[in-house]
Amino acid sequence: MRHRALLVGSILLAACGDPAAAPTTVTIALPATSSTDLAFSGVSELPALTILSPLPGARVASPVQVEVEVTALDLTSDRIVVLVDGLPAGEFADLHFAVEMSPGRHTLEVRARRGDDDLGVVEAISVVVTA
């Protein structure tokens, strides 16, 4: 016997049966009381982050001056989270900020955050911090 499941929104469709049997079509009718019932309300354009400065592989002094470009991010409520080598280095509500780093090669990562939610938008570069 073969089992299949598909999660669609918050509706779970599951089927069990003989894999040799002909496929069966299941239709679910969802009543719509208005034209917006099935709209993805509250979903907007996904944000994007780009590190403008420093350039990847750049040799920089600490504190490292960082400039980012963002789209679809509201910096009055959203934040830019900065990680250095995977460790938290700060949260900023500005497109220009400075990050302390020890000498050596580091990975500088910026992420978009809305409230407590990481929006899954990541930009990372490698830089060399001089002594």
SVG drawing of the C-alpha trace seen along z (x, -y; Angstrom):
<svg xmlns="http://www.w3.org/2000/svg" viewBox="-21 -55 69 57">
<polyline fill="none" stroke="black" stroke-width="0.4" points="0.0,0.0 1.2,-3.5 0.6,-6.6 0.8,-10.2 0.2,-13.5 0.2,-17.0 -0.1,-20.1 -1.9,-22.9 -2.2,-26.0 -3.8,-24.7 -5.6,-21.8 -3.9,-18.4 -4.8,-16.0 -3.9,-12.4 -4.4,-9.3 -3.7,-5.6 -4.2,-2.9 -2.8,-0.5 0.0,-2.2 -1.2,-0.2 -4.7,-1.6 -5.9,-4.4 -5.4,-7.9 -8.4,-9.5 -9.1,-13.2 -10.4,-14.9 -12.1,-18.3 -12.6,-20.5 -15.0,-23.4 -14.2,-26.3 -17.1,-28.8 -16.0,-32.4 -18.1,-35.0 -16.2,-37.9 -13.6,-38.4 -10.8,-38.7 -11.5,-35.5 -8.8,-33.5 -6.4,-36.4 -3.0,-36.4 -3.8,-39.3 -0.8,-40.8 1.7,-39.3 3.9,-41.9 7.0,-41.9 9.8,-40.0 12.6,-42.2 16.0,-42.2 19.3,-43.2 22.6,-44.1 25.9,-45.0 27.2,-48.0 30.3,-48.5 32.7,-47.0 33.2,-45.0 33.7,-41.2 37.3,-40.4 38.1,-44.0 40.9,-44.8 39.3,-47.1 40.1,-48.6 37.9,-48.1 35.3,-49.3 34.1,-48.2 31.9,-50.8 29.0,-49.0 26.5,-50.3 23.5,-48.3 20.7,-48.8 17.3,-47.4 14.0,-47.0 10.6,-46.2 11.9,-46.7 10.4,-49.3 13.3,-50.5 10.8,-52.2 9.8,-48.7 12.1,-46.2 15.7,-45.7 19.0,-44.7 20.7,-41.9 24.4,-41.6 26.5,-38.5 30.2,-38.2 31.4,-34.6 27.9,-33.4 27.8,-35.2 25.4,-38.2 27.2,-41.5 24.2,-43.9 20.8,-45.0 20.5,-48.3 17.6,-50.4 19.9,-52.4 21.5,-51.7 25.0,-52.9 26.5,-51.4 29.9,-50.3 30.8,-46.8 33.8,-46.0 35.9,-43.1 39.2,-41.6 42.1,-41.4 41.8,-38.5 39.4,-37.1 35.7,-37.3 32.3,-36.6 30.0,-39.6 26.4,-38.6 23.3,-40.8 19.7,-39.5 16.3,-41.1 14.2,-40.8 10.6,-41.8 9.7,-41.7 11.0,-38.4 10.8,-36.8 13.9,-36.2 12.7,-36.9 15.1,-34.5 16.8,-37.2 20.6,-37.0 23.5,-38.7 27.1,-37.6 30.6,-38.6 34.1,-37.9 36.4,-40.7 39.9,-40.9 40.3,-43.2 43.7,-44.7 45.5,-45.3"/>
</svg>
